């Protein structure tokens, strides 16, 4: 979240996720305690190998050894899924030291290899994910079928097992009421749009995940190429919408941006949903040049730092919802004022 990448005014991050299973074990839905331990141990050994150490160094976490808040912090940082955080008994995960890579163990599949890069970097994220996948495949036997490809718990992930997604900030399309038309068009070309935390989540703060829906019958190159082409079109539409707002509704737009800036820098209490929306407004203002002297990276950081579990981690204790609202406002004020001075 602190780093920038290509097209970072609109694209927050790029993620590549690979679903894999080990051939010698039942899939997670049929797992016993001993099977779960076997999977975790096999992956631990593979991650500790010299070959993997030359690519990335990982730290392994057992979900049962972490508190609810600690697990949720990893969810809010997009390093693990909400589903993995809930499967305390059998699950584990490994995170690289720089947090660009996380490997979920015993979620829906034995392995979910995930690489996250800042900005629009589909090929770069795929290159790293593929490199890690190759090392793991040299250490363990994957469940693979000559005709159907990598075998997964859910048929929608079979074949390549790849999910490529791009997190986009699209306030222009939302404010010009074009977002539903764009989302409808996206669904017709084999892609799906989800919210901030994937399937079933809302598009909080005008953040949308665009990802491939089809994994079987297409090559990785086809999937990545299709995603890149569609994202490029969305980028054009979003920039066009922002230019339209500046041309036709500049006063109203700047009033909205500066109202949100005023609230974020002065509010004593703010709920999570409102904070995300205000942060979205201010990021738009920074990207359009309406607000000077505030780095856009601050807003990307605040999108994570103001989430419920992260707040409690920063505070060092559990907080009631009302207490979180006070603490959230204080962190936003301090973070924005400090960085604005710099």
C-alpha positions in Angstrom: 0.0 0.0 0.0 3.0 2.3 0.5 4.3 1.7 -3.0 3.1 3.0 -6.4 3.0 1.3 -9.7 1.8 1.8 -13.3 -1.6 3.5 -13.5 -1.7 3.9 -9.7 -4.1 6.9 -9.9 -6.8 4.4 -10.8 -5.3 0.9 -10.2 -4.6 0.2 -6.6 -3.1 -3.3 -7.0 -2.8 -6.4 -9.2 -3.2 -9.9 -7.8 -2.5 -13.3 -9.3 -3.9 -16.3 -7.4 -3.2 -20.0 -8.2 -5.3 -22.8 -6.8 -3.5 -26.1 -6.4 -4.0 -29.5 -4.6 -1.6 -32.2 -3.5 -2.4 -35.5 -5.2 -1.7 -37.8 -2.3 -4.3 -36.2 0.0 -8.1 -35.8 0.0 -9.3 -32.3 -0.9 -10.0 -30.0 2.1 -13.7 -30.7 2.2 -12.9 -34.4 3.1 -9.8 -33.6 5.3 -9.1 -35.2 8.7 -6.8 -33.6 11.3 -3.9 -35.9 10.2 -4.4 -35.0 6.5 -4.4 -31.3 7.3 -1.2 -31.7 9.3 0.4 -33.7 6.5 -0.4 -30.9 3.9 1.0 -28.2 6.2 4.2 -30.1 6.9 4.8 -30.9 3.2 4.3 -27.2 2.3 6.5 -26.1 5.2 9.4 -28.3 3.9 8.9 -27.0 0.4 9.0 -23.4 1.6 12.2 -24.0 3.6 14.0 -25.5 0.6 17.1 -23.6 -0.8 15.3 -23.2 -4.1 12.4 -21.4 -2.5 14.7 -19.4 -0.3 16.4 -18.0 -3.4 13.0 -16.7 -4.6 11.3 -15.6 -1.4 11.7 -16.1 2.3 8.5 -17.0 4.1 7.1 -17.1 7.6 4.5 -19.7 8.4 1.5 -19.0 10.6 -1.0 -21.5 12.1 -4.5 -20.0 12.3 -5.2 -21.6 15.6 -2.2 -19.8 17.1 -3.5 -16.4 16.2 -6.3 -14.4 17.9 -9.4 -13.4 16.0 -8.1 -9.8 15.6 -4.7 -11.0 14.4 -6.2 -13.2 11.7 -8.6 -10.4 10.7 -5.6 -8.0 10.2 -4.2 -10.4 7.6 -7.6 -10.4 5.9 -7.7 -6.6 5.9 -4.2 -6.5 4.3 -5.5 -8.9 1.6 -2.9 -11.5 2.6 -5.5 -14.2 3.4 -9.2 -14.7 2.6 -12.1 -14.3 5.1 -12.8 -18.0 4.6 -9.3 -19.1 5.7 -9.5 -16.9 8.8 -12.6 -18.7 9.8 -11.1 -22.2 9.3 -9.0 -22.1 12.5 -8.6 -25.8 13.1 -7.0 -27.0 9.9 -5.6 -23.9 8.2 -2.3 -22.1 8.0 -0.6 -19.6 5.7 2.8 -18.4 4.8 3.7 -14.8 4.0 6.9 -13.5 2.4 9.0 -11.0 4.3 8.0 -8.1 1.9 4.3 -9.3 1.9 4.1 -9.4 -1.9 3.4 -13.2 -1.6 1.1 -15.2 0.6 0.3 -18.9 0.4 -2.9 -20.1 2.0 -2.9 -23.7 3.1 -6.1 -25.8 3.5 -8.6 -23.2 2.5 -11.0 -24.3 -0.3 -7.9 -26.0 -1.8 -4.7 -27.3 -0.3 -2.9 -24.3 -1.7 -3.8 -20.8 -2.8 -0.6 -19.0 -4.1 -1.2 -15.3 -4.2 1.0 -12.5 -5.5 0.1 -8.8 -5.0 1.8 -5.9 -6.8 1.1 -2.2 -6.6 -0.6 -0.6 -9.6 -1.3 -2.3 -12.9 1.3 -5.1 -13.1 -0.3 -8.2 -14.4 2.7 -9.7 -16.1 5.0 -9.0 -13.3 2.7 -10.6 -10.7 2.2 -13.6 -13.0 5.9 -14.1 -13.4 6.5 -14.2 -9.7 3.5 -16.5 -9.0 4.6 -18.9 -11.7 8.1 -19.0 -10.3 6.9 -19.9 -6.9 4.5 -22.4 -8.3 7.3 -24.1 -10.3 9.4 -24.5 -7.1 6.5 -25.9 -5.1 5.6 -28.3 -8.0 9.2 -29.6 -7.9 8.8 -30.5 -4.2 5.2 -31.9 -4.1 3.0 -33.7 -6.5 0.0 -31.7 -7.7 -3.4 -33.2 -8.5 -3.3 -32.8 -12.3 -5.3 -34.3 -15.2 -4.0 -34.3 -18.7 -7.4 -33.2 -20.2 -8.8 -31.0 -17.4 -5.6 -29.5 -16.0 -5.1 -28.7 -12.3 -7.8 -30.3 -10.2 -9.6 -28.1 -7.7 -12.3 -28.4 -5.1 -14.6 -26.1 -7.1 -15.0 -26.9 -10.9 -14.9 -23.2 -11.7 -11.2 -23.1 -10.7 -10.1 -26.2 -12.6 -7.8 -26.0 -15.6 -5.2 -23.3 -15.2 -6.4 -22.7 -11.6 -5.6 -19.0 -12.1 -7.5 -16.0 -10.9 -6.1 -12.7 -12.1 -7.6 -9.6 -10.6 -7.1 -5.9 -10.6 -8.3 -3.6 -7.8 -9.6 -0.3 -9.3 -10.7 3.0 -7.9 -13.6 4.1 -10.0 -15.2 7.2 -8.5 -15.6 8.9 -11.9 -17.8 6.1 -13.3 -19.8 6.0 -10.1 -20.4 9.7 -9.9 -21.4 9.9 -13.6 -23.8 6.9 -13.2 -21.9 4.8 -15.8 -20.7 2.1 -13.5 -23.6 -0.3 -13.9 -23.4 -0.1 -17.7 -19.6 -0.8 -17.5 -20.1 -3.7 -15.1 -22.7 -5.3 -17.3 -20.4 -5.1 -20.3 -17.6 -6.7 -18.3 -19.7 -9.7 -17.4 -20.2 -10.5 -21.1 -16.5 -11.0 -21.8 -15.8 -13.6 -19.2 -14.9 -11.3 -16.3 -16.5 -10.7 -13.0 -16.5 -7.6 -10.7 -16.5 -7.9 -6.9 -16.0 -5.6 -3.9 -13.0 -4.8 -1.8 -12.7 -8.3 -0.2 -13.8 -10.5 -3.1 -16.9 -12.5 -3.5 -19.9 -11.3 -1.5 -18.3 -8.0 -0.4 -19.4 -4.5 -1.2 -17.6 -2.0 -3.4 -16.7 0.2 -0.5 -14.9 3.5 -1.3 -15.6 3.1 -5.0 -13.1 0.1 -5.1 -13.9 -2.7 -7.5 -12.1 -6.0 -8.2 -12.1 -7.0 -11.8 -11.1 -10.7 -12.4 -11.4 -13.5 -14.8 -14.3 -15.9 -14.3 -13.1 -18.7 -16.7 -10.1 -20.9 -15.8 -10.8 -24.0 -18.0 -10.3 -24.1 -21.7 -8.1 -21.0 -21.9 -4.4 -20.7 -21.5 -2.9 -18.4 -18.8 -1.8 -16.1 -21.7 -5.4 -15.9 -23.0 -6.7 -15.1 -19.5 -4.1 -12.4 -18.7 -4.4 -10.8 -22.1 -8.2 -10.6 -21.8 -8.0 -9.0 -18.4 -5.4 -6.5 -19.5 -7.4 -5.5 -22.5 -10.6 -4.9 -20.5 -8.8 -3.1 -17.7 -7.2 -0.7 -20.3 -10.7 0.0 -21.6 -12.0 0.7 -18.0 -9.0 3.0 -17.5 -10.0 5.0 -20.6 -13.7 5.2 -19.4 -12.7 6.3 -15.9 -10.4 9.0 -17.1 -13.0 10.2 -19.5 -15.6 10.3 -16.7 -13.2 12.3 -14.5 -12.6 14.8 -17.3 -16.3 15.2 -17.8 -16.8 15.9 -14.1 -14.1 18.5 -14.2 -15.5 20.2 -17.3 -19.2 20.0 -16.5 -19.4 19.9 -12.7 -16.1 21.3 -11.4 -17.5 23.4 -8.6 -19.7 20.6 -7.2 -16.9 18.1 -7.6 -14.4 20.3 -5.8 -16.9 21.0 -3.0 -17.4 17.3 -2.5 -13.7 16.7 -2.4 -12.9 19.5 0.0 -15.8 18.7 2.3 -14.4 15.2 2.6 -10.9 16.5 3.2 -12.3 18.8 5.9 -14.1 15.9 7.6 -11.1 13.6 7.5 -8.7 16.2 8.9 -11.1 17.4 11.6 -13.6 14.8 12.6 -13.5 13.3 16.1 -15.6 10.3 15.3 -16.1 8.5 12.0 -17.5 5.1 11.0 -15.7 2.7 8.7 -18.0 3.1 5.7 -18.0 6.9 5.8 -14.2 6.9 6.2 -13.7 4.8 3.1 -16.0 7.1 1.1 -14.3 10.2 2.3 -10.9 8.7 1.6 -12.1 7.9 -1.9 -13.1 11.5 -2.5 -9.8 12.9 -1.3 -7.8 10.4 -3.3 -9.8 11.6 -6.4 -8.9 15.2 -5.5 -5.2 14.4 -5.2 -5.2 12.5 -8.5 -7.0 15.3 -10.3 -4.6 17.9 -8.8 -7.3 19.7 -6.8 -5.5 18.9 -3.5 -1.8 19.6 -3.4 0.8 18.5 -0.9 -0.8 15.3 0.2 0.8 12.1 -1.3 -1.8 9.7 -2.8 -0.1 6.8 -1.0 -1.5 8.1 2.3 -5.0 7.3 1.2 -4.0 3.8 0.1 -2.5 3.2 3.6 -5.5 4.6 5.3 -7.8 2.2 3.4 -6.1 -0.6 5.4 -5.2 1.2 8.6 -8.8 2.3 9.4 -10.3 -1.2 9.1 -11.7 -2.6 12.4 -9.0 -5.2 13.2 -6.1 -3.1 12.1 -7.3 -0.3 14.4 -7.4 -2.7 17.3 -3.9 -4.0 16.4 -2.5 -0.5 16.3 -4.2 0.3 19.7 -3.1 -2.9 21.3 -6.5 -3.9 22.7 -10.0 -4.8 21.7 -12.3 -1.9 21.0 -16.0 -1.6 21.0 -17.5 -0.3 17.7 -18.0 3.2 19.2 -14.4 3.3 20.5 -13.1 2.2 17.0 -14.9 5.2 15.5 -13.1 7.6 17.8 -9.8 5.9 17.3 -10.2 5.8 13.5 -10.8 9.5 13.3 -7.7 10.2 15.4 -5.5 8.1 13.3 -6.8 9.7 10.1 -6.3 13.2 11.5 -2.8 12.5 12.7 -1.7 10.6 9.5 -3.0 13.3 7.1 -1.7 16.2 9.1 1.8 14.7 9.5 2.2 13.7 5.9 0.7 17.0 4.6 3.5 18.9 6.5 6.1 16.7 4.9 
